[in-house]
Structures are given as structure tokens and as C-alpha cells.
């Protein structure tokens, strides 16, 4: 996925070794998902 994002022109892309679960288990911050109905109009 990171390679595809770079191909699309994104500059600051990193590969997350261990995935999102490892990030969360390390106690690092996560942003909550927002539902489409919660998005500002």
C-alpha cells in the first residue's frame, strides 16, 4: 500500500512494520474513525 501511495504522488509515506495492531499495542496515538453522518456539512 505504501508503494502505491508513493506512485500516486504522496511524499510522506512510511511502511508500518507490524501493522496497525503493533502501533496500538505500543500505546501510540490513533485517530478515531468518523462515520459519514458525523462529518461536518
Order of alpha helices (4+ residues) and beta strands (2+ residues): alpha-alpha
